[in-house]
């Protein structure tokens, strides 16, 4: 039996900014897919955002990203996933010692609120220092930008990480929004600032993850499932 709790916490961005002609927010598959992996592996799962608020990234609700079945799960407020999401907590409502695995979902909006989400930062540091597993996918790596352990060292200092590529931002034509309109860092620049060793995939849309000890990161929405599977694999022998 694992000495750390088999209970997982999935973080959700609380930001909902304009993003070109759309609104950014939670990229739904990046929460749904890990939720399904974790539940399948026997984890209890809760959701948290820094403010207790959330809104979807409207692009993520399209058929390119959610199957008809997944869309139905999202829209059904009585489904386990949606009812859990609608019961989202704030950090102050949670006890970090109840959790053995943390997973940060994303959406471009997370570049805005994750770097200053001090309540969530404290939970992550506590879970990690208690021997738990920390995972983040796509733009969720922004959660590490200012996240320090009790030693004062950045959690990702000297560790290999990945996340959405600057090349991918350029391909989407959104780099100016990120850097000029929002005045925030890309995942690559944020990782460098926190002492992380960024590892790039062969291509920005490849399924790609990096595991460094009890830290698991994935590069894009397509990698959300594998990021969760890798996190579970790291958790099992603990």
C-alpha positions in Angstrom: 0.0 0.0 0.0 1.3 3.5 -0.9 2.2 5.6 2.1 0.8 8.7 0.3 -3.0 9.1 -0.2 -4.5 7.6 -3.3 -6.4 10.8 -3.9 -5.7 13.3 -6.7 -6.2 17.0 -7.1 -6.7 18.5 -10.5 -6.0 22.3 -10.9 -8.1 24.4 -13.2 -7.3 27.9 -14.4 -9.6 30.6 -13.0 -8.7 33.1 -15.7 -11.1 33.7 -18.7 -9.5 36.3 -20.9 -10.2 37.4 -24.4 -8.0 35.4 -26.8 -8.3 36.8 -30.3 -11.9 36.2 -31.3 -12.4 33.6 -28.6 -12.3 33.3 -24.8 -9.6 31.2 -23.2 -10.1 29.2 -20.0 -10.1 25.5 -19.1 -9.1 23.4 -22.1 -11.8 20.8 -21.2 -10.0 17.6 -22.5 -7.0 18.4 -20.3 -9.2 18.0 -17.2 -11.5 15.3 -18.5 -8.8 12.9 -19.8 -6.7 12.8 -16.7 -9.9 12.6 -14.6 -10.9 9.4 -16.5 -7.4 7.9 -16.1 -7.2 8.7 -12.4 -10.7 7.3 -11.7 -10.0 4.2 -13.7 -6.9 3.6 -11.5 -8.8 3.9 -8.2 -8.1 7.6 -7.3 -10.6 9.8 -5.7 -10.4 13.1 -7.6 -11.2 16.7 -6.6 -10.8 20.0 -8.5 -9.3 23.3 -7.4 -8.8 26.8 -8.8 -7.2 29.7 -7.1 -10.5 31.6 -6.8 -13.0 28.8 -7.0 -14.1 30.0 -10.4 -13.7 28.5 -13.8 -14.9 28.8 -17.4 -14.2 26.7 -20.5 -11.9 27.6 -23.4 -14.6 27.8 -26.1 -12.2 26.3 -28.7 -11.8 23.2 -26.5 -15.5 22.5 -26.8 -15.3 21.9 -30.6 -15.4 18.5 -32.3 -11.7 18.7 -33.0 -11.0 18.3 -29.3 -14.0 16.5 -27.8 -15.8 13.5 -29.2 -19.6 13.5 -29.1 -19.5 11.2 -26.1 -17.0 13.5 -24.3 -19.1 16.5 -25.1 -22.1 14.8 -23.6 -20.2 14.0 -20.4 -19.1 17.6 -20.1 -22.7 19.0 -20.7 -24.3 16.5 -18.3 -24.2 18.2 -15.0 -25.1 14.9 -13.3 -22.0 13.1 -14.8 -19.3 12.3 -12.3 -16.8 14.5 -14.1 -19.1 17.6 -14.5 -20.6 17.3 -11.0 -17.0 17.1 -9.5 -15.9 20.1 -11.7 -18.9 22.1 -10.6 -18.0 21.4 -7.0 -14.6 23.0 -7.5 -12.8 24.1 -4.3 -10.5 27.0 -3.4 -7.1 26.1 -1.9 -8.3 27.3 1.6 -11.0 24.6 1.5 -8.5 21.8 1.1 -5.9 20.0 3.2 -2.8 19.2 1.0 -2.0 16.2 3.2 -5.2 14.5 1.8 -3.6 14.2 -1.6 -0.8 12.1 -3.1 -1.0 13.2 -6.7 -1.5 16.7 -8.2 -2.3 17.3 -11.9 -2.5 20.8 -13.4 -4.7 21.1 -16.4 -4.4 24.1 -18.6 -5.6 26.3 -21.5 -3.8 29.4 -22.6 -5.5 31.3 -19.8 -3.4 29.4 -17.2 -0.4 31.5 -18.3 -2.2 34.4 -16.6 -3.2 33.1 -13.2 -1.0 30.1 -12.5 2.2 31.9 -12.0 0.7 33.9 -9.1 -1.7 31.2 -7.7 0.0 31.1 -4.3 -2.7 29.0 -2.7 -2.2 26.3 -5.2 1.6 26.7 -5.1 1.5 25.9 -1.3 -0.6 22.8 -1.9 1.8 21.5 -4.7 4.9 22.1 -2.5 3.3 20.3 0.4 2.3 17.3 -1.8 5.7 17.1 -3.3 7.6 17.4 0.0 5.3 14.7 1.4 6.4 12.3 -1.3 3.6 12.8 -3.7 3.6 13.1 -7.5 3.2 16.4 -9.4 2.1 16.6 -13.0 1.3 19.4 -15.5 0.3 19.4 -19.1 0.5 21.9 -21.9 0.4 25.5 -20.6 0.0 24.3 -17.0 3.8 24.4 -16.6 3.2 28.1 -15.8 2.3 26.9 -12.3 6.0 26.3 -11.7 7.2 29.8 -12.6 7.2 31.1 -9.0 6.7 27.9 -7.2 9.3 27.3 -4.5 9.8 24.6 -1.9 10.3 25.2 1.8 14.1 25.3 1.1 13.5 28.3 -1.1 14.5 26.4 -4.2 12.3 26.3 -7.3 10.5 23.0 -7.5 11.7 22.5 -11.1 15.2 23.7 -10.6 17.6 21.3 -12.3 14.7 19.1 -13.4 13.7 18.2 -16.9 10.3 19.5 -18.0 8.2 20.0 -21.1 5.2 22.0 -22.0 3.6 23.8 -24.9 6.3 25.0 -27.3 7.1 28.5 -28.4 7.1 27.1 -31.9 3.5 26.0 -31.3 2.5 29.5 -30.2 4.1 30.9 -33.3 2.2 28.4 -35.5 -1.1 29.4 -33.8 -0.3 33.1 -34.4 -0.8 33.9 -30.7 2.7 34.8 -29.5 1.9 38.6 -29.6 -1.2 38.0 -27.5 0.8 36.2 -24.9 3.8 38.5 -24.8 2.3 41.9 -25.6 -1.4 41.8 -24.8 -1.2 39.6 -21.7 2.5 40.5 -20.8 3.2 36.9 -19.6 5.9 34.4 -20.2 5.7 31.4 -22.6 6.2 28.0 -21.1 9.8 27.8 -22.3 10.8 31.1 -20.9 9.0 30.5 -17.6 10.8 27.1 -17.2 14.2 28.7 -17.8 13.5 31.4 -15.3 12.7 28.8 -12.6 15.8 26.8 -13.4 14.1 24.0 -15.3 15.7 22.1 -18.1 13.1 22.4 -21.0 12.9 19.4 -23.3 11.2 20.0 -26.6 9.2 17.4 -28.6 10.1 16.6 -32.2 7.0 18.6 -33.1 4.5 20.8 -31.1 1.6 18.5 -31.7 3.3 15.2 -30.9 2.2 13.1 -27.9 5.2 13.7 -25.6 5.9 13.6 -21.9 8.9 13.9 -19.6 9.3 12.1 -16.3 11.9 13.4 -13.8 11.5 11.6 -10.5 8.1 12.5 -9.1 7.6 15.3 -11.6 5.7 14.5 -14.8 5.0 17.0 -17.6 3.3 16.8 -21.0 3.5 19.1 -24.0 -0.1 19.6 -25.4 -3.7 18.5 -25.1 -2.9 15.4 -27.1 -0.5 14.4 -24.2 -3.0 14.8 -21.4 -3.9 11.2 -21.1 -0.3 10.0 -21.3 0.8 12.6 -18.7 -1.8 11.2 -16.3 -0.8 7.6 -17.1 2.8 8.4 -16.5 1.9 10.1 -13.2 0.0 7.0 -12.1 2.9 4.8 -13.0 5.2 7.0 -10.9 2.7 6.9 -8.0 2.2 3.1 -7.8 5.6 2.1 -6.3 5.7 4.9 -3.8 
